[in-house]
Structures are given as C-alpha cells and as structure tokens.
Amino acid sequence: MGSAGLRELLSHSEEYGYRVRVLALPDKVSRRRLRPYLDRIEVIWGDLRRYEDVLRGVAGSDIVLHVGGMVSPKADYQPHLTWETNIGAARNIRDAVLAQGDRQPKVVYIGSVAQMGDRREPLHWGRAGDPLCVSAYDHYGITKVMAERILTDSRIRRWVSLRQSGILYPAILKNYDPIMFHVPVRGVLEWATVEDSGRLLERVCRPDVPDDFWNRFYNIGSGPEYRISNYEFECLLLDAIGCPRPEKIFRARWFTTRNFHGMWYMDGDRLEDFLHFRANIPVKEYFAQMARSPELPLGIKLARVTKAARLFPHLVKAAMAWMANRPVHGTQTWIRRDDKLRIAAYYGSREAYGAIPEWPGMDLSHPSETAVRLDHGYDESKPMADFTLEDMRKAAAFRGGKCLSASMERGDWDSPLQWECAEGHRFEASPRQVLLGGHWCPECFPYPYSWEKDARPWHPDAEARRNPFFAQLWAPLHDPSEDNVFGPEIFDGWEK
C-alpha cells in the first residue's frame, strides 16, 4: 500500500504541489526499492520506534500517512517486535504531532479489518462502530486496535482511521506460509486492490477533502465485486495461475473453521463517496491481470506457462501438505501434537475438528447477501450536534457499564468523558472513539494493554454475559458451554 501510494503521490505532484518525505529503514531492501525515486523525494533513514526519527518526518509536514508497521505473517513469528513497532510508532507519531503546537499536521492512520476479529455468517456483514474483538493469537490485530486508540483519542485535531482489508497484489503469492490455512473456507473478505489503496492515499491528501471527512473511522474495500468468500478467492486465484481447484490440492480439514477475521462492509461506500478511489475493475479480470504481472514469483510464472500444476496436482498437494504440517503455525501440527489451546481457538474442540467433512460434504455456497446489522446502543438517526450526556449514559449501559461524567457540552464528540465498565474499571475516552469506533474498556481488552505488563486472561464468554453490545457478536458464534479463556499461554514463543 505504501509503495502504491508513493507512486500515486508522485504522479500527481505537479498538479497538487506535493512534496513527499519518506521514513524508511536503512536496509538493503528499502534502499533498493526507493532508488528510482530518490531524485523526487526526501528520505529520512530511520526507524518508527525512534521518536527522533519520527519527529524529523513530522516536523513541517501538512499531513502524515501512517502506513508503516509489522504485518502478518512476519508479525505472527515476531510478536514482541510487532508490539514494539506498531504501538511504539503510534505513540511517537502522536507525540511528534502534538509537539508541533498550532502547526499540527493531519494524521491518516491505516487500521485493519483484523481489529474486528471473527465475523462468520450470519455476522459476516459489518461496519465501523461494531465491537472490536481481535482473534486469539493475533498479535497484529491487537496492536492495530491499541495503536488506533492512541492516535484517535489524543489531542490531535485532524485525524482519520482507515481500516484496511486484505490487499490484492501480485506478490501476495510469495506469502507461502502455514497461516494460509488459518482462514475458514466460507469466511469472507471485501478485498481492496493495491491500486485502489494507492489512489486512496493520494486522494486523502488533496485540498478539496471536506472537513466532515475527518475524525471518523472508515472501512477500505474495492466494492461489491470484491465481496467474496475464502473458497471463492482460492478458486479465482488458482484458476488465474493455472492451478487445479482447491478440492484437488487441499484437504478441507487443513483450513480452520473460526478465529480469523474478515467481513463485508455495510458502510464501505462511505469512503468511496468522499474520495472516489475505486477503479471498479471486474474481479475476474483483476485476478487475470495479477497472473500476467511481472511481479509474479518466478516459480508461479513457470508453473502457469508449463501447466505443470494441472498436470501433476498430486505434487502441488504434497507441497501444501508439507506447509500444513509446519511447526508453530501449521494446523496439522496442532492436531498431531494435540495442542488443546490452538485446537479450541481455531476449531472449537478436537471433536469439532473430527466432524469436518471432506470437500463433497462441504457447504461451498456464496454467503448470504442479507446483512445482520448490530445495534450500537444509541439513536443513529439523531443529528450528532444534538447528542447529550443522556445519550452517552444509554450507550454505556448497553455496554454493561456507566458514563460517570457529570456534564457534557451538547454535540461535543471529542472531549474525553469518564466511563466505567461492568468490571468496575474506570477509563477516559471520547464519545467519538466509543460510539463511532467501537472501543470500550482498555483494561478488559484481551491481553496486556502495554507489552511491558504481564499478560492477563481474557474471558470473552464472561464479557458477553455482562456486555450486551459485545454479546451480539460473540454469543451467536460460540457455544456458551465452552467458557473460552485465553490467558498468557497464547503468547506462544513470546520470548523468542
């Protein structure tokens, strides 16, 4: 997304007078990627984790595009570095922006669909303001929620959080990793193309972006054509690169049945209405374009030209089986080692795993186009300028807690209020963050709120019993008899 955004900014630099400053790690990969642009950009060779480097980039800027950070699959193998990078960067950007006083730049934070967690059918349609519910073991998703909270509840005057979906780009095929099996077959994503994502970063910098765009949360997606199931994604991708259908090269049981993320957006057009960034290329045509891209990995190019995968599907299946049995993140490794915590998180139980049918018995139909709309606990038809403290009290009660503030200026969505959750934890947050962003108690949020603290257990079933707002999302997808508890054990390999 960053590379595509850089290209878009440079292609419009004369039209809009953009001057681009890039913060990049001083390593061989970054130097190679930026070499073609060095005569047109200013590069700060540094690290998001160092405040001094971030400050050099922020000082004198009009807008900050915070696109950098640790993402999966690397984030799954280096959780501690992920926490240091993603959360540390948000703190550094916040502090650097506030240090500019009256010359604060605008801040564009790129969030993630991973913040929303497991959204299986019938809750596969969602929108900004729904409960945040990161999946177990997803260190990346946790850090994205925490970083968003840091930036959107600061004293930064103009910010926006754009929650990115899965990005389609040719090099996606380089992500040959066991996490490819961590997705339910009938799970969904509303994908975003890398070109649309790049255009989005340029459009948000234009001077004609209206004031009412800012200080909001949006979902990024390339629209209705790109609302597909994970099975449909595999079919489109495999067909484009000349591979057999999923049934020929995968076993259905290699894929998990829950505990991932992904949803279709009820509010996805809001961002398009403001910024008009979508190219609206038919999804099949886009996959065909990816398959012809020079960025496609060499092995995939050879397989596509020679049709080797279609001629020898058993060899492809053997390679996939090897990946499903890799250490740490291989789903079949969990089964073989009877890893009860992983099996419970991703399958429900050993018995549930054993009951998964093979392909002939799988439901592979397109998920329902009917959206189940979650209640956000306040009157969404009411003008924002008319909201009062009583509206905040009702929203807090729907979350099992209280709004403790004694007063609130009518229509003030940005001044922090005092809240209390059902567990008695007290915290400060703006109405905008709670009602529009879906945030709630940081102490009840799964795992430590800071990586310096000890991991604390998260009891989602107990949270659902005391929090009707959260229960809408959790209860329909989980058996209450499971009594899920995710404790410090999920920090598998933390010290490594």
Beta strands, then each sheet from edge to edge (+ up, - down):
strand 1: 20-24
strand 2: 41-45
strand 3: 63-66
strand 4: 106-112
strand 5: 125-126
strand 6: 159-164
strand 7: 167-168
strand 8: 188-190
strand 9: 192-193
strand 10: 217-219
strand 11: 227-229
strand 12: 264-265
strand 13: 402-403
strand 14: 417-420
strand 15: 426-429
sheet 1: 1+ 2+
sheet 2: 3+ 4+ 6+ 10+
sheet 3: 5+ 12+
sheet 4: 7+ 9+
sheet 5: 8+ 11-
sheet 6: 13+ 14- 15+
end
